[in-house]
């Protein structure tokens, strides 16, 4: 599971955890929203399901997200152009809550923007006379907003081979998105070859093993692919075909 996908299931323990079962029982769907800045696809929704036997108070927060070449995140406060309703909610035991997300900023957006929507359990005051562990759950949903026109493209800049901590060797690719629309590797097919060896990563395989593979407008992204290379492979050639999928 990719780093971005793992944001959808962060459990933070505070205090002194009976309650861990409740954390596991709560779910969010989806963990990724693809919006455009105008039209019907300028809005979507996220559903929280509380299958525990306790009330689940939640609050939302938005941050602007920027990625570096290695996929590292930089988060800064922001997101005034996105409306999340309701901003707070209390989900009853066994119930669900829908959070509506809508772009309310500039309709003719200049280029794609990415956000992290955090939906976090509100900690409650515990009686001082009662020893307990409180588990606070925070869900992260990636929100990408694209301009109404344009299509993403990915240019392959090069390949390399990297070794992990166990000494296993994996191919890595460097790609560039020179457009103003964000690109997702989960919409791509990647073909790898070296001599008589070859392997193809389909969009479903990329989604399962890498996740979104977000490449923001005007940026490069280096991605290590989840493939173990044979010992006799010394270099790798690659080809990438991106399906121009728009929300």
N, C-alpha and C positions, 0 to 999 in steps of 0.2 A: 504494500500500500504506500502511495506517495506521501511526502510530508504534508502537502496541502490536504489530501484526503483525511489524514490522521487528525486534522484540526476538528473534524466533525465528532470526535469522541474523547475530548479531554476531560478527565476527572481530577479535580483538585481537592485534596484532603486538607481540611483546616480543623483546628481544635484537637481535641483528644479523642471504628467506623462500623458501627451498626448503621446501616444506610448505604453500604456499598451495593447491596442487592437492588436498592431503589435506583442507584446511578446506572446500573446495567439495564434496568427495566425501561429506562427512558430512551426514546429514539427521535431522530430528526430526519425529515425527508422533504426535498432532496438536499444534498450537500453542495450543490452547484446550481446557480441560476445564470442563464444566458438571456440578456435583455438587449433591446435596441432603444435608442433615445426617442423614438416616435412610433405611434401606431399601437396595435393590439399587443405586440410583444414588448412593450415598454413596462409591463407589469407581470408579476408572477406571485407565487406564495410558497411559504415554508410551513410544514405541519409538524408540530411536536406531539408525540404520543406519550402519555404518562400511564404506564401499566402497573405502577406501584400502588400501595394502599395509603399514600399520604398526599396532601396538597403540595403542588409544585409551583411556587411563585417564581416568575421569570422576568428579566428585564433585557432590553436589547441595546446594542451599541454598534456604531459603524466606524471603520477605519479605512483610509486609503491605503492600498497595497501596491508596492513596487517590488519587482524581483530583479536580482542581479544575474550575472551570467551562469552562476551555479545553482540558481533557484532559491537563493537565500532571500528571506522576506524583510522588507522594511515597512513598518506600519506607522502611520501618523494619524492623529485625529482628523476626522473629516467625514464627508458623506452627506452634506446638507442637500445635495441634489437628489438624494434618495429618500423616499418616504417609507417608513416602516410603521405599520399599524396593526395591532396596538403596540405602543412602545413598551408596555408592561402588561403582564397577565398572570392570573393564578389558575393553573390547570388542575381540575379536581382529580382525585384518584380514579384511575380507569378512563380518564377523559382525554380529549385532544384539543389543541389550540392551533388555529391558523394565523400566521403572521403574513400580512400582505405587503409586498415590496413593489414600489413603483418609482420609475424615474420621473422627476419633476423639474429637472434642469433644462439646459439648452436643448431644444429639439434637434437642431442641426449640429450635433456634437462633432468637434474637429477630429478626435480620435478616441479609440476605446479607452475606457477606464476600468480599473479593477478595485474591488472593495472586499473587506472581510466583515461580514455581519456576525457578531457574537451574540448568542442568546444564552444568558447566564442565569443560573438559579440564584435567587436572593437568599443570603444566609439569614436565618431567624435567630433571635435571641434565645439562648438556652438557659434554663434555670441554673443559678450558681450552685445550688445544692445537689444537682443531679449530674453525675459524671456521664459524659456521652461523647460520641464521635460524630461530627457532622460532615457529610460529603457534599460538596458543592460542585455541580456539573455545569460545564460550559461547552456549548456547541458552536463550531465555526462553520459558516456557510460562505463560499466564494461567490461573489456577484460580479459578473463581467457585463459591462454596458458598451455596446458597439454603436457607431454612427449609422445612420440609415442607408448610406451608400458605401460601396467599396467591398472588396473581398480580401481575405488574408492570403499571404503567400509565404512559403518557407524556402529559403535558399540554403543548400548544404555548403558550408564553408570548409569543412575538413573532418577527418576521422582520426582517432587515436586508440590506443589500447591501455587500459589501466588495470591495476591489480588491487584486490580488496585485502582486508586484514588477514584473511585465510589463505592468501596467495592465489586465489582464483582470478583469472584474467577475463576482462569484459571489454567489449567495444564501446567507444564513446563517440558521439557526434557533436559538432558545433553547427548550429543553424542560426539564420538571421531572418527576421521579419521586417522588411523595409516598408511595409504598408502602414496605413493608419488604423487597420482593424486587427485586433488580437487574433493570434492563431493558437490552435490546440493540437498537440501531438496525438491526442486521442482520436482525431479525425484524419490521421495519416496512416499510410502504409510505408514501412521502411524495409528495404531489401538490402541484405548484407552478403558479401561474397569475398572469397580469397582462394584462388586456385580452384580445386574441385569442391571446396566447402561453400555452402550457401545457406542462408536462413532468411525467412520473411516474418516480420512482425506485422500482424494485422491490427486494425483499429481496436478490436475487442481485446487482443492481447496487450496492446499498449495501455488501454484503459485499466486492465486488471493489474498489470505489473508496475506501471509508472504513474497512472492517474491522469490528471488533466494535461500535464505537459504544457502549461501556459507560456507562450512567447509573446510579450507585450509589444505594442507598436514601436518600430524603430530600434528594437533591441535584439541582442544575441542571447542564445541559451545553449549551454553545454549540458548534455544529458548522457549519463552512463546507462547503457542498455542492459537489461536483466538476462544476458545470455552468457553462458560459460564457453569460452573459446577453446578449440582443440589446441594441443600443445604445439603443433606444427604451423599454426597460423601466426605469422609475424606482422602482417599488416592487413587492413580491412578496407574494402571499397563499399560505398553505400550509395543508395538512391532513395529519395523520399518523394512520395506523391501525396499531396494534401488535398483532401476533399473539401472544397470551398463551401462548408456548411455554415449557414447563418441561422440565428434564432428565428 
